[in-house]
């Protein structure tokens, strides 16, 4: 069956965004340091229509975690607009062609018509909970996997509900000292590390959630 | 030169002890889950005078992290007595022959005569700060390394002060959901993962602290 997966870069002290998130800096102070390893890979650059980058172990991981995804689920903060602001025409943090290229189901409390973007991304707004979003995403994905695009809260909710099959962490050797923690309020899942890839920039650990 | 190292088991959510530490349960609720991987190794059992345990990748790591240590530094909570209690004859959490077998320098605010135990362990109480403790430990260790035995606060202080050379984390795939965090208040050291050993029970990552 299609798997529910999540992959995310986390600082060694457990943060997926730095402190003081704002409109100008949506992933907080120092948050970009979590993603430099990816920006340096050939895979990430190719996926964003650019040349360059290194074809190394990290690049292979980027290929792996983005393969075979038929739909995404996304938390409302990751879609936006930023907390405390409102913009009924907000179309996400991306440009007219977001980098998803498949259906994206956005968890939200605000009903809204689906938003069809260029390049195959459609944002569908789901107001009746995480299980409903998963059901709709699975249906859209067919045989392919469903990935949680982020952020922390969406991953936590699926992990705590026992619905996540795989958590692929990219542990970046920096200490952000504050910000948004990934693994708070995530329950006590039985996790098994099933694959580890090490590079000088980051340690990738894939955890399988073991069901009883 | 002799290195200052620390090795410690940490939950995937960043805790080295669970919540609700007490005299009966000095490493908090669920804290023992962080150490089960070590108890299962042949090395740990042999070091504690027992037979049994598995001679696997984890066992080799236990051998590695306990080799070549000429002295330890220990925080006051790790030595004890537990916060809120007082016992002028307290001799640590261990029996008459503690498992260190070399000089141990205890960071404390209370002056006390050195305490010579069986098997080569001597506890010396240092009241004039972490740099003094390090100097004395280096002197005692000679060519061998100095290891911080724990706990979290001692490791944080040496890391924040730029004095730690190597941090060897054993990342255990459990979420404790609360307790004592290892990497708070540790500054922003430049860390480089230099060795990763993976097993089904734990992911060992050795970080070198890079100096500018």
Interface residues (C-beta under 8 A of the other chain):
Chain A: X12 X13 X14 X169 X171 X173 X174 X175 X177 X181 X183 X184 X185 X186 X187 X188 X189 X191 X192 X193 X196 X198 X199 X200 X202 X203 X205 X207
Chain B: X12 X13 X14 X171 X173 X174 X175 X177 X181 X183 X184 X185 X186 X187 X188 X189 X191 X192 X193 X196 X198 X199 X200 X202 X203 X205 X207
